[in-house]
Amino acid sequence: MTAFYSNYILEQQTVKSISVGFIVLVGVVLVKKVFQRKKYKLPPGPLPLPIVGNLLQIFRVKKRFHEHLLDISKQYGPVIWMKIGGWNTVFLNDINVIREALMKDYDFAGRPKFPSAMRITKGKDILFGDVSDVWKFHRKLAHSSIRSYASGKKLDDLVNRVVQNCCDLMLQEKKPFEMHTFCGLFVFNWLFGIIFGKEKDVKDPDFVNLKDLTQEALDAFASGSTADIFPVLDYLSFGENKLDKTINKLCRVLEREMNEHLETFDENNLRDIMDYMICAQKQVNLEERKELLSDEHVKMICFDMFGAGVDTVLSSLHWYFGLIIQHQNVQEKLHKEIDEKLGSLSPSIESRSKLVYTEASIMEQLRYGTLALLGVPLSTIRDTTVGGYDIPKDTMVLINIGGLHENNELWGDAENYRPERFIADDGTLIEKPRHFMPFGIGKRNCLGEVLAKNTLGTAIPAFLQRLNFLPPEDGQPFVAKNLGSSLANLCEKYKCRVEERH
């Protein structure tokens, strides 16, 4: 009985200690919040709970989250403050505050240090790297390399060859097929060409391996990690997880490609983007190379380009073909323009300026099928301001691009796919509407914007010059639908048919 009584007392004391600890923790969080509110003029937002912040409220939202943000911005204004797990977070929901923030030097150009991103890149890439002199050097170098490659005949020839190969394969299909598969074949072969200077047969084991590994890594990363929301949990994880293993395999592939490039490198014949990177590396003296442009840096920059290219161009093509299958009247106008302006000439970067309706149809897809609805997370690198509010250093910042691109006050009929909205009354292309930013703006705008635009603007007319894209069955309704995700606006997989035009 005495032992039982002692255990009971011990249990009661333990429960009491835990309860006191929890109350103290809640008290510390509330005191910190009150102190922060006094120190800064923070934006308004829904009241967060201790520890989890606003997560429970977010999980209960029935709409897609970017739509919900537009709704609550009527109550709180265009700058909304929330607590997302361990992150102080600001959402920007209006074109004026978005432009104010993104055009403000480097104040909003940082990246949150997500554990999953740090595991992949070790801080040596461009996409997730934080602002520093080394990061600025890498971004400038990558931008120069991409522009050098993306503005010439090499890209034209590569895109047209890969398109024709994909058309041949699609025409061999006797039944309706999944378009996503062939968009993937195009994108991976295109990326193989621009980064590694190789074109692979779709059944080549190296091609299949890299394609599968990249998709596996993107899927694993997209699924996120609890430690990304509560970074303290990263210290409790041990060993190598699935994402780590996939990334390590990818890095071995990149290392092999880099070694091959080093052995065959010729500064007078730069074959691809990796060659441009190696050329730049050789111009840095050995003492500085380790910190400024090591082999690891080159591999991570190439990894960035590969991952970003797969995500953006694959999603854009998949959405695009789904939309023109659904809107056959648009496809008829595209065929007419391409036939009249190009005839039998192969599409090129130079021919893009002639194809006004085609360019408008691509821009409308980028608006309608906005991939990253809340952009890629940013963070403040110093105490700053936006919209009349104080934003402390290390605040995560999310840009409501989806809300911007779907706002009927800005677009009139945003729910409709209508390329004509990007064509002026005089028949010229409206290239840069103020509220259109599929590639972002400012210091963190998409590094591959020029490459993506030139590729889409060459590949799409090349596909349409040769093929008709049709629904799986004549007379049956076909609708390109989004998957309903709150973060990525992906098109549902669909089946289609093709017919040779000439």
C-alpha positions as CSV (number, residue, x, y, z in Angstrom):
1,M,0.0,0.0,0.0
2,T,2.8,2.3,0.9
3,A,4.5,1.7,-2.6
4,F,1.2,2.3,-4.3
5,Y,0.7,5.5,-2.4
6,S,4.2,6.6,-3.2
7,N,3.7,5.9,-6.9
8,Y,0.4,7.8,-6.9
9,I,2.1,10.8,-5.3
10,L,4.9,10.7,-7.8
11,E,2.4,10.5,-10.7
12,Q,0.5,13.5,-9.4
13,Q,3.7,15.5,-9.0
14,T,4.7,14.5,-12.6
15,V,1.3,15.6,-13.9
16,K,1.6,18.8,-11.9
17,S,5.1,19.5,-13.2
18,I,4.1,19.0,-16.8
19,S,1.0,21.2,-16.3
20,V,3.1,23.9,-14.7
21,G,5.7,23.6,-17.5
22,F,3.0,23.9,-20.2
23,I,1.5,27.0,-18.4
24,V,4.9,28.6,-18.2
25,L,5.6,27.8,-21.9
26,V,2.2,29.3,-22.9
27,G,3.0,32.3,-20.7
28,V,6.4,32.8,-22.3
29,V,4.9,32.7,-25.8
30,L,2.2,35.2,-24.8
31,V,4.6,37.5,-23.1
32,K,6.9,37.3,-26.1
33,K,4.0,38.1,-28.4
34,V,2.9,41.1,-26.3
35,F,6.5,42.4,-26.2
36,Q,6.8,41.9,-30.0
37,R,3.5,43.8,-30.5
38,K,4.8,46.7,-28.4
39,K,8.1,46.8,-30.1
40,Y,6.8,46.6,-33.7
41,K,3.7,47.8,-35.4
42,L,2.8,44.4,-36.8
43,P,0.2,43.7,-39.4
44,P,-3.2,42.4,-38.3
45,G,-4.3,38.8,-38.6
46,P,-6.3,36.0,-36.9
47,L,-5.4,35.2,-33.3
48,P,-2.8,32.4,-33.1
49,L,-2.7,29.6,-30.5
50,P,0.4,28.8,-28.5
51,I,2.9,26.5,-30.2
52,V,0.8,25.6,-33.3
53,G,0.0,29.2,-34.1
54,N,-2.7,29.5,-36.8
55,L,-2.2,25.9,-38.2
56,L,-5.5,24.5,-36.9
57,Q,-7.4,27.4,-38.5
58,I,-5.6,26.9,-41.8
59,F,-6.4,23.1,-41.8
60,R,-10.1,24.0,-41.3
61,V,-10.3,26.2,-44.4
62,K,-12.5,24.6,-47.0
63,K,-11.4,26.8,-49.9
64,R,-8.0,26.7,-51.5
65,F,-5.8,28.8,-49.2
66,H,-5.0,31.6,-51.7
67,E,-8.7,32.2,-52.1
68,H,-9.2,32.2,-48.4
69,L,-6.5,34.8,-48.0
70,L,-8.3,37.1,-50.5
71,D,-11.5,36.7,-48.4
72,I,-9.9,37.6,-45.1
73,S,-8.0,40.4,-46.6
74,K,-11.3,42.3,-46.7
75,Q,-11.2,42.1,-42.9
76,Y,-7.5,42.5,-42.2
77,G,-6.2,44.4,-45.2
78,P,-3.7,43.4,-47.8
79,V,-0.9,42.6,-45.3
80,I,-1.8,39.7,-43.0
81,W,0.2,38.4,-40.1
82,M,0.0,34.7,-39.0
83,K,2.0,32.2,-37.0
84,I,2.7,29.0,-39.0
85,G,4.1,26.6,-36.4
86,G,7.5,28.0,-35.5
87,W,7.4,30.8,-38.2
88,N,6.3,34.4,-38.0
89,T,4.6,34.7,-41.4
90,V,3.3,37.6,-43.5
91,F,1.0,37.1,-46.5
92,L,0.9,39.9,-49.2
93,N,-2.4,40.0,-51.1
94,D,-2.4,43.1,-53.1
95,I,-0.4,44.2,-56.1
96,N,0.8,47.5,-54.4
97,V,2.2,45.9,-51.3
98,I,3.6,43.0,-53.4
99,R,5.5,45.4,-55.6
100,E,6.6,47.5,-52.7
101,A,8.1,44.5,-50.9
102,L,9.8,42.8,-53.9
103,M,11.3,45.9,-55.3
104,K,12.8,47.0,-52.0
105,D,16.5,46.2,-52.4
106,Y,17.2,42.9,-50.7
107,D,14.9,43.4,-47.6
108,F,12.5,40.6,-48.7
109,A,15.0,38.5,-50.7
110,G,16.0,36.0,-48.0
111,R,14.9,32.4,-47.8
112,P,13.6,30.6,-44.7
113,K,16.1,27.9,-43.6
114,F,13.8,24.9,-44.1
115,P,15.6,21.7,-42.8
116,S,14.5,19.8,-45.9
117,A,16.0,22.4,-48.2
118,M,19.2,22.5,-46.2
119,R,19.5,18.7,-46.4
120,I,19.3,18.9,-50.2
121,T,21.5,21.9,-50.9
122,K,23.6,22.5,-47.7
123,G,23.1,26.2,-48.5
124,K,25.2,26.0,-51.6
125,D,22.5,26.5,-54.3
126,I,20.8,29.5,-55.7
127,L,17.1,28.7,-55.2
128,F,17.2,28.2,-51.4
129,G,20.5,29.9,-50.7
130,D,20.3,33.0,-48.4
131,V,21.5,36.4,-49.6
132,S,25.3,36.8,-49.4
133,D,28.1,37.9,-51.7
134,V,28.7,34.3,-52.8
135,W,25.0,33.9,-53.5
136,K,25.0,37.1,-55.6
137,F,28.0,35.8,-57.5
138,H,26.4,32.4,-58.2
139,R,23.1,34.1,-59.4
140,K,24.9,36.4,-61.7
141,L,27.0,33.6,-63.1
142,A,24.0,31.3,-63.6
143,H,22.0,34.1,-65.2
144,S,24.9,34.8,-67.6
145,S,25.3,31.1,-68.5
146,I,21.5,30.7,-69.1
147,R,21.3,33.8,-71.3
148,S,24.3,32.8,-73.4
149,Y,22.7,29.4,-74.1
150,A,19.0,30.4,-74.2
151,S,19.4,33.1,-76.8
152,G,21.0,31.2,-79.6
153,K,20.6,28.6,-82.3
154,K,21.7,25.8,-80.1
155,L,18.4,26.0,-78.1
156,D,16.3,26.3,-81.3
157,D,17.8,23.2,-82.8
158,L,17.6,21.2,-79.5
159,V,13.9,22.1,-78.9
160,N,12.9,21.3,-82.5
161,R,14.7,17.9,-82.4
162,V,13.1,16.9,-79.1
163,V,9.7,18.0,-80.2
164,Q,9.8,16.0,-83.4
165,N,10.9,12.9,-81.5
166,C,8.0,13.3,-79.1
167,C,5.6,13.8,-82.0
168,D,6.8,10.6,-83.6
169,L,6.2,8.7,-80.4
170,M,2.7,10.2,-79.8
171,L,1.7,9.2,-83.4
172,Q,2.7,5.6,-82.7
173,E,0.0,5.5,-79.9
174,K,-3.1,3.6,-81.2
175,K,-5.3,4.5,-78.2
176,P,-5.8,7.7,-76.1
177,F,-2.7,8.3,-74.0
178,E,-1.7,10.3,-70.9
179,M,-0.3,13.6,-72.1
180,H,1.7,14.1,-68.9
181,T,4.0,11.2,-69.9
182,F,5.0,12.9,-73.2
183,C,5.3,16.3,-71.6
184,G,7.7,14.6,-69.2
185,L,9.7,13.0,-72.1
186,F,10.1,16.4,-73.8
187,V,11.1,18.2,-70.6
188,F,13.7,15.7,-69.4
189,N,15.3,15.3,-72.8
190,W,15.4,19.1,-73.2
191,L,17.0,19.5,-69.8
192,F,19.5,16.7,-70.6
193,G,20.5,18.7,-73.7
194,I,20.9,22.1,-72.2
195,I,22.6,21.1,-69.0
196,F,24.6,18.0,-70.0
197,G,24.8,18.5,-73.8
198,K,23.2,15.0,-74.4
199,E,20.1,13.8,-76.0
200,K,19.0,10.4,-74.8
201,D,16.7,7.7,-76.2
202,V,13.6,7.6,-74.0
203,K,14.5,3.9,-73.1
204,D,18.1,4.7,-72.2
205,P,18.8,3.5,-68.6
206,D,20.6,6.7,-67.6
207,F,17.7,8.8,-68.9
208,V,15.1,6.7,-67.2
209,N,17.1,6.7,-63.9
210,L,17.6,10.4,-63.8
211,K,14.0,11.1,-64.8
212,D,12.7,8.8,-62.0
213,L,15.2,10.2,-59.4
214,T,14.3,13.8,-60.2
215,Q,10.5,13.1,-60.0
216,E,11.0,11.1,-56.8
217,A,13.0,14.0,-55.2
218,L,10.4,16.6,-56.3
219,D,7.6,14.5,-54.9
220,A,9.4,13.9,-51.6
221,F,10.2,17.6,-51.3
222,A,6.7,18.8,-52.2
223,S,5.2,16.6,-49.5
224,G,7.2,18.7,-47.0
225,S,8.4,17.9,-43.5
226,T,7.1,18.5,-40.1
227,A,10.5,19.9,-39.2
228,D,10.0,22.6,-41.9
229,I,7.0,23.9,-39.9
230,F,8.6,23.3,-36.5
231,P,12.4,23.6,-37.2
232,V,13.3,22.5,-33.6
233,L,12.1,18.9,-34.5
234,D,15.0,18.6,-37.0
235,Y,17.3,18.1,-34.1
236,L,15.3,15.0,-33.1
237,S,15.6,13.3,-36.5
238,F,18.4,10.7,-37.0
239,G,19.8,8.8,-39.9
240,E,19.1,9.2,-43.6
241,N,15.5,9.6,-44.7
242,K,14.0,8.9,-48.1
243,L,14.6,12.4,-49.4
244,D,18.3,12.2,-48.3
245,K,18.8,8.9,-50.1
246,T,17.2,10.2,-53.3
247,I,19.3,13.4,-53.3
248,N,22.5,11.5,-52.7
249,K,21.7,9.3,-55.7
250,L,21.1,12.4,-57.8
251,C,24.3,14.0,-56.7
252,R,26.2,10.9,-57.7
253,V,24.7,11.2,-61.2
254,L,25.6,14.9,-61.3
255,E,29.1,14.1,-60.1
256,R,29.6,11.6,-62.9
257,E,28.4,14.1,-65.5
258,M,30.7,16.7,-64.1
259,N,33.7,14.4,-64.2
260,E,33.0,13.6,-67.9
261,H,32.7,17.3,-68.7
262,L,36.0,18.0,-66.9
263,E,37.8,15.3,-68.9
264,T,36.4,16.6,-72.3
265,F,36.2,20.3,-71.5
266,D,37.3,22.7,-74.3
267,E,37.0,26.4,-73.5
268,N,36.7,27.1,-77.3
269,N,33.6,24.9,-77.6
270,L,31.2,25.4,-74.7
271,R,28.6,22.7,-75.3
272,D,26.1,23.3,-72.5
273,I,25.4,25.0,-69.3
274,M,27.7,22.8,-67.3
275,D,30.5,23.7,-69.6
276,Y,29.7,27.4,-69.0
277,M,29.9,26.7,-65.2
278,I,33.2,24.9,-65.5
279,C,34.6,27.7,-67.6
280,A,33.7,30.2,-64.9
281,Q,35.2,27.9,-62.2
282,K,38.5,27.8,-64.0
283,Q,38.7,31.6,-64.0
284,V,38.6,31.6,-60.2
285,N,41.9,31.1,-58.5
286,L,42.4,27.9,-56.5
287,E,42.5,29.6,-53.1
288,E,39.1,31.3,-53.7
289,R,37.5,28.3,-55.5
290,K,36.6,26.3,-52.4
291,E,34.5,29.2,-51.0
292,L,33.3,30.8,-54.2
293,L,32.7,28.1,-56.8
294,S,33.6,24.6,-55.7
295,D,32.5,21.4,-57.5
296,E,29.7,21.2,-54.9
297,H,28.5,24.6,-55.9
298,V,28.5,23.8,-59.6
299,K,26.5,20.5,-58.9
300,M,23.9,22.3,-56.8
301,I,23.4,25.1,-59.3
302,C,22.8,22.5,-62.0
303,F,20.5,20.6,-59.7
304,D,18.5,23.8,-59.2
305,M,18.1,24.3,-62.9
306,F,17.1,20.7,-63.4
307,G,14.5,20.7,-60.6
308,A,13.1,24.1,-61.5
309,G,12.9,23.2,-65.2
310,V,11.0,20.0,-64.5
311,D,8.6,21.7,-62.2
312,T,7.8,24.8,-64.2
313,V,8.0,23.7,-67.9
314,L,6.4,20.3,-67.4
315,S,3.5,21.8,-65.5
316,S,3.1,24.6,-68.1
317,L,3.0,22.2,-71.0
318,H,0.6,19.8,-69.3
319,W,-1.8,22.7,-68.5
320,Y,-1.4,24.2,-72.0
321,F,-2.3,21.1,-74.0
322,G,-5.2,20.4,-71.7
323,L,-6.6,23.9,-72.2
324,I,-6.3,23.9,-76.0
325,I,-7.9,20.5,-76.1
326,Q,-10.8,21.9,-74.1
327,H,-10.9,25.1,-76.2
328,Q,-10.7,23.8,-79.7
329,N,-11.6,27.3,-81.0
330,V,-8.3,28.6,-79.5
331,Q,-6.4,25.7,-81.1
332,E,-7.9,26.6,-84.5
333,K,-6.7,30.2,-84.2
334,L,-3.2,28.9,-83.2
335,H,-3.0,26.6,-86.2
336,K,-4.1,29.4,-88.5
337,E,-1.5,31.9,-87.2
338,I,1.4,29.3,-87.3
339,D,0.5,28.3,-90.8
340,E,0.3,31.9,-92.0
341,K,3.4,33.2,-90.2
342,L,5.8,30.3,-90.4
343,G,4.5,28.0,-93.2
344,S,7.0,25.1,-93.2
345,L,9.8,27.0,-91.4
346,S,10.8,25.6,-88.0
347,P,9.8,27.8,-85.0
348,S,12.7,29.7,-83.4
349,I,13.3,32.2,-80.7
350,E,13.4,34.9,-83.4
351,S,10.0,33.8,-84.8
352,R,8.3,34.3,-81.4
353,S,7.6,38.0,-82.2
354,K,5.6,37.0,-85.2
355,L,3.3,34.7,-83.3
356,V,1.3,37.2,-81.2
357,Y,-1.7,35.0,-80.6
358,T,0.5,32.0,-79.7
359,E,2.5,34.1,-77.2
360,A,-0.8,35.4,-75.7
361,S,-2.1,31.9,-75.3
362,I,1.1,30.9,-73.4
363,M,0.9,33.9,-71.1
364,E,-2.8,33.1,-70.5
365,Q,-1.8,29.6,-69.5
366,L,0.8,30.9,-67.1
367,R,-1.9,33.1,-65.5
368,Y,-4.7,30.5,-65.5
369,G,-2.4,27.6,-64.4
370,T,-0.2,29.6,-61.9
371,L,2.0,26.9,-60.5
372,A,3.3,28.2,-57.2
373,L,0.1,29.8,-55.8
374,L,1.9,31.4,-52.9
375,G,5.3,31.7,-54.6
376,V,8.5,30.3,-53.2
377,P,8.7,31.3,-49.5
378,L,10.8,34.4,-48.9
379,S,12.2,35.9,-45.6
380,T,13.2,39.3,-44.4
381,I,17.0,39.7,-44.0
382,R,16.6,42.8,-41.8
383,D,13.8,44.7,-39.9
384,T,11.8,46.4,-42.6
385,T,8.4,47.7,-43.5
386,V,5.6,47.1,-46.0
387,G,2.1,48.6,-46.4
388,G,2.8,50.9,-43.3
389,Y,3.6,47.9,-41.0
390,D,6.8,46.8,-39.4
391,I,8.1,43.4,-40.5
392,P,10.8,42.0,-38.2
393,K,14.0,40.2,-39.5
394,D,13.6,36.5,-40.3
395,T,9.8,36.7,-40.9
396,M,8.6,34.3,-43.6
397,V,6.9,36.1,-46.5
398,L,4.4,34.5,-48.9
399,I,3.2,36.3,-52.0
400,N,-0.4,35.5,-53.0
401,I,0.3,35.2,-56.8
402,G,-2.7,32.8,-57.2
403,G,-5.0,35.4,-55.7
404,L,-3.5,38.1,-57.9
405,H,-3.9,36.0,-61.1
406,E,-7.5,35.0,-60.2
407,N,-8.8,38.4,-59.1
408,N,-11.8,39.4,-61.2
409,E,-11.3,43.0,-60.2
410,L,-8.0,42.9,-62.2
411,W,-8.9,40.5,-65.0
412,G,-12.7,40.8,-65.4
413,D,-13.3,37.1,-66.1
414,A,-10.3,35.4,-64.4
415,E,-12.1,32.0,-64.4
416,N,-12.0,31.8,-68.2
417,Y,-9.1,30.8,-70.4
418,R,-9.0,33.7,-72.9
419,P,-5.7,34.6,-74.7
420,E,-7.2,37.8,-76.1
421,R,-6.8,39.5,-72.8
422,F,-3.0,39.8,-73.5
423,I,-3.6,41.4,-77.0
424,A,-4.0,45.2,-77.3
425,D,-6.6,46.9,-79.5
426,D,-3.8,47.5,-82.1
427,G,-3.1,43.8,-82.3
428,T,0.2,43.9,-80.4
429,L,1.1,41.8,-77.4
430,I,0.7,43.2,-73.9
431,E,3.9,41.8,-72.6
432,K,4.1,43.0,-69.0
433,P,0.7,43.7,-67.3
434,R,1.5,45.2,-63.9
435,H,-0.5,42.4,-62.1
436,F,1.0,39.5,-64.0
437,M,4.0,37.9,-62.4
438,P,4.3,34.1,-63.1
439,F,8.1,34.4,-62.8
440,G,8.1,36.8,-59.9
441,I,9.8,40.2,-59.8
442,G,12.7,41.8,-58.0
443,K,15.9,40.2,-56.6
444,R,14.4,36.7,-56.4
445,N,12.6,36.6,-59.8
446,C,12.9,33.2,-61.5
447,L,16.4,32.7,-62.8
448,G,15.2,30.6,-65.7
449,E,12.5,33.0,-67.0
450,V,14.2,33.7,-70.3
451,L,15.0,30.0,-70.9
452,A,11.4,29.0,-70.0
453,K,9.8,31.6,-72.2
454,N,12.1,30.9,-75.2
455,T,11.6,27.1,-74.8
456,L,7.8,27.3,-74.5
457,G,7.6,29.9,-77.3
458,T,9.6,27.5,-79.6
459,A,8.3,24.1,-78.5
460,I,4.5,24.9,-78.5
461,P,4.3,26.2,-82.1
462,A,6.6,23.2,-83.2
463,F,4.0,20.8,-81.7
464,L,1.1,22.6,-83.2
465,Q,2.7,23.0,-86.6
466,R,2.6,19.2,-86.9
467,L,-0.2,17.9,-84.7
468,N,-3.9,18.3,-83.9
469,F,-4.6,17.7,-80.1
470,L,-8.0,16.1,-79.5
471,P,-10.0,14.8,-76.6
472,P,-9.9,11.0,-76.0
473,E,-13.3,10.5,-77.7
474,D,-15.2,12.7,-80.2
475,G,-18.2,14.4,-78.9
476,Q,-17.4,13.9,-75.3
477,P,-16.9,16.9,-73.0
478,F,-13.3,17.5,-72.0
479,V,-12.3,19.9,-69.1
480,A,-8.7,20.6,-67.9
481,K,-9.1,20.6,-64.1
482,N,-6.7,21.6,-61.3
483,L,-6.0,19.1,-58.5
484,G,-7.3,21.4,-55.8
485,S,-4.0,21.8,-53.9
486,S,-3.6,24.9,-51.8
487,L,0.1,25.3,-52.7
488,A,0.7,24.1,-56.3
489,N,-1.8,24.6,-59.1
490,L,-1.3,21.3,-61.0
491,C,-3.5,20.1,-63.8
492,E,-5.1,16.7,-63.3
493,K,-3.7,14.0,-65.6
494,Y,-5.8,13.5,-68.7
495,K,-5.8,11.4,-71.8
496,C,-5.9,12.7,-75.3
497,R,-5.3,11.8,-79.0
498,V,-3.3,13.4,-81.7
499,E,-3.5,13.5,-85.5
500,E,-0.9,14.6,-88.0
501,R,-1.9,17.8,-89.7
502,H,-0.1,17.7,-93.0
